[in-house]
Amino acid sequence: MITVGIDVGSISAKAALINAGELIGSRVMLTGYNARNAGENIFTGLLDDLGIHRDAVDRIVATGYGRNSVAFAHKAVTEITCHAVGAHFQDPAVRCVIDIGGQDSKAIALDSTGRVKDFAMNDKCAAGTGRFLEVMARALEVDLDAFGKMSLKADRPAAISSLCTVFAESEVISLIARGERRANIIAGIHESIGSRVVAMANRVGITEPVMMAGGVANNIGVVKALEKRSGKTILVSAYAQVNGAIGAALIAAG
């Protein structure tokens, strides 16, 4: 049975294909302005990559903030459920998932079967999300992809006290004006995210093993900040960004 999971996020769209319980392939692209087009493009792009005809796909499940725009999906499922299923597939020992996406962040507690026991979510403010990092990267005139490694060069992380994106950006601009090193400012930004996300995750309990999902998992600076604040080791798989899509594909097969 061939199934596909499509995760349309606010920044990126992801797709994963499962065949007989095995992950065959995945793809990531920018969502862009039109979520409906993103769903179609990520689906056809993945099939083209794998040389699989559209008619060969048995079921499709959509997830993410744009899940209801994927009209050709057989079902839409919340990303919380999909991230739990995807993480359990990658490592059945995982008991907590921290997902930092483009517009929100989540902490999900799992039981031994991969079911959701509890979850907490920050969806009211951009602070502690991928969008927050994008705003900070623009203010610092640094490529977002370089943020993680650059922060590891910090000798004294700058203090970013505001939890609001707008006010935090003003703090960053003030630090730039005072001549603070970019690495220290970026490290301070990551520490701010770590503090906010860990406080949220503590509401459900951060039980190891902990896996991080979402595109921000590729930022080593944020991962280190989460580890520092939580006192836990954070697992990051090679498929962290497509974890939700993997879970959706598995649910489609279920």
C-alpha positions in Angstrom: 0.0 0.0 0.0 1.4 3.4 -1.1 0.4 6.4 1.0 1.5 10.0 1.1 1.5 12.6 3.9 1.4 16.3 3.0 2.3 18.8 5.6 1.5 22.4 4.5 3.1 24.8 7.0 3.2 28.5 7.1 6.8 28.6 5.7 7.4 25.3 4.1 5.5 22.4 2.6 6.6 18.8 3.2 5.6 15.5 1.7 6.6 11.9 2.6 5.7 8.6 0.9 5.3 5.3 2.7 5.1 1.9 1.0 4.4 -1.2 3.1 5.5 0.5 6.3 8.8 1.8 4.8 9.7 5.5 4.2 10.5 5.6 0.5 11.2 9.3 0.0 10.4 12.9 1.1 10.5 16.4 -0.2 10.5 20.0 1.2 9.7 23.3 -0.5 8.6 26.8 0.4 4.9 27.2 0.8 4.7 30.6 -0.8 1.6 32.7 -1.0 -0.9 29.9 -2.1 -1.2 27.0 0.2 -3.4 25.1 -2.2 -0.8 25.3 -4.9 1.9 24.3 -2.4 0.0 21.1 -1.6 -0.3 20.2 -5.2 3.3 21.1 -6.1 4.9 19.2 -3.2 2.8 16.1 -4.0 3.6 16.1 -7.7 7.3 17.0 -7.1 7.7 14.0 -4.7 6.1 11.6 -7.1 8.3 12.9 -9.9 11.4 12.4 -7.7 10.4 8.8 -7.1 9.1 8.0 -10.5 5.7 7.0 -9.1 2.4 7.7 -11.0 -0.3 9.6 -9.2 -2.8 6.7 -9.7 -0.4 4.4 -7.8 -1.0 6.3 -4.5 -3.7 4.6 -2.4 -4.4 7.2 0.2 -3.3 10.8 1.1 -3.5 12.5 4.5 -2.9 16.3 4.8 -1.7 18.1 8.0 -0.3 21.4 9.0 -1.9 24.8 9.1 -2.8 24.6 5.4 -4.2 21.0 5.6 -7.7 22.0 4.6 -6.5 23.5 1.4 -5.2 20.1 0.1 -8.5 19.3 -1.6 -7.3 16.0 -3.1 -6.4 14.5 0.3 -8.6 11.8 1.6 -8.4 13.2 5.2 -7.0 16.1 7.2 -5.4 15.4 10.6 -4.0 17.8 13.2 -0.2 18.1 13.1 0.0 17.2 16.8 -1.3 13.7 16.1 0.9 13.4 13.0 4.1 14.5 14.8 3.4 11.9 17.5 3.0 9.2 15.0 6.0 10.3 13.0 8.3 10.5 16.0 7.2 7.0 17.2 8.0 5.6 13.8 11.5 7.1 13.8 12.2 6.1 17.4 9.6 4.1 19.5 11.4 5.1 22.7 10.6 8.8 22.3 8.3 10.2 25.0 8.3 13.9 24.2 8.3 15.8 20.9 9.2 19.5 20.7 8.1 20.9 17.4 9.1 24.5 16.5 7.4 25.5 13.3 7.0 28.7 11.3 4.1 30.2 13.2 3.8 28.1 16.4 5.6 25.8 18.8 4.3 22.6 20.4 5.3 20.1 23.1 3.7 16.7 22.9 3.9 14.0 25.5 3.6 10.4 24.1 2.8 7.1 25.7 4.7 3.8 24.8 2.4 3.3 21.8 3.1 6.7 20.3 -0.3 8.1 21.2 -0.7 11.7 22.5 -0.9 11.9 26.3 -0.9 15.6 26.5 0.3 18.7 24.6 0.9 22.4 25.0 1.0 24.9 22.2 2.1 28.5 21.7 0.0 29.8 18.8 -0.8 33.3 20.1 2.6 35.0 19.5 5.4 34.6 17.0 8.1 34.5 19.7 9.8 31.1 19.9 8.9 30.2 16.3 10.6 30.1 12.9 9.0 33.4 12.0 10.7 35.0 15.1 14.1 33.7 13.8 13.4 35.1 10.3 12.7 38.6 11.7 15.9 38.5 13.8 17.9 37.3 10.8 16.7 40.2 8.8 17.5 42.6 11.5 21.1 41.2 11.8 21.5 40.9 8.0 22.6 37.3 8.5 21.5 34.3 6.4 19.1 32.3 8.5 21.0 29.1 7.5 24.1 30.5 9.2 22.4 31.3 12.5 23.0 28.1 14.3 26.7 27.7 13.7 27.4 31.4 14.2 25.8 31.3 17.6 28.2 28.6 18.7 31.0 31.2 18.4 29.5 33.4 21.1 31.6 34.1 24.2 28.8 35.9 26.1 25.2 35.5 24.9 23.4 38.8 24.9 20.4 39.3 27.1 17.1 39.4 25.1 14.5 40.1 27.8 11.4 40.7 25.7 9.1 37.8 24.8 7.4 39.9 22.0 8.8 39.7 18.5 8.4 43.4 17.9 10.1 44.5 21.2 12.8 41.8 20.9 13.7 43.1 17.4 14.1 46.6 19.0 16.4 45.1 21.6 18.5 43.5 18.9 18.7 46.8 17.0 19.9 48.5 20.2 22.5 45.8 20.7 23.8 46.2 17.1 24.0 50.0 17.7 26.1 49.4 20.9 28.5 47.3 18.9 27.7 43.9 20.4 29.0 40.9 18.4 26.6 39.2 16.1 27.4 35.8 17.5 26.5 37.0 21.0 23.2 38.5 19.8 22.3 35.3 18.0 23.1 33.2 21.0 21.0 35.5 23.1 18.1 35.1 20.6 18.4 31.3 20.8 18.5 31.4 24.6 15.3 33.5 24.6 13.6 30.8 22.4 14.9 28.1 24.6 13.5 29.7 27.7 10.1 30.2 26.2 9.8 26.8 24.6 11.0 24.9 27.7 8.6 26.8 29.9 5.8 25.7 27.6 7.0 22.1 27.4 7.2 21.9 31.2 3.4 22.1 31.2 3.3 18.6 29.7 6.5 17.3 31.3 9.7 16.8 29.4 10.4 13.1 29.7 13.4 11.6 27.9 14.0 10.6 25.2 13.0 13.9 23.7 12.9 14.4 19.9 12.8 17.8 18.2 10.8 18.2 15.0 10.2 21.0 12.5 12.5 23.0 10.4 14.0 24.9 13.4 15.5 21.5 14.5 18.1 22.1 11.8 19.4 25.1 13.9 22.0 23.7 16.2 22.0 26.9 18.3 18.3 26.4 19.2 18.9 22.7 19.9 21.7 23.6 22.3 19.7 26.3 24.0 16.8 23.8 24.6 19.2 21.3 26.0 20.7 23.9 28.3 17.4 25.2 29.6 15.8 21.7 30.0 18.8 19.7 31.1 17.7 17.0 28.6 19.4 15.6 25.5 17.5 16.5 22.4 17.4 14.0 19.6 17.3 15.4 16.0 16.7 13.0 13.2 17.7 13.5 9.6 13.9 13.7 8.9 13.1 16.3 11.6 11.6 18.7 9.1 9.3 16.1 7.5 8.3 14.3 10.7 4.7 15.6 10.4 4.4 14.5 6.8 5.8 11.0 7.8 3.2 10.7 10.5 0.4 11.8 8.1 1.5 9.1 5.6 1.5 6.5 8.3 -2.0 7.5 9.4 -3.1 7.2 5.8 -1.8 3.6 5.8 -3.5 2.8 9.1 
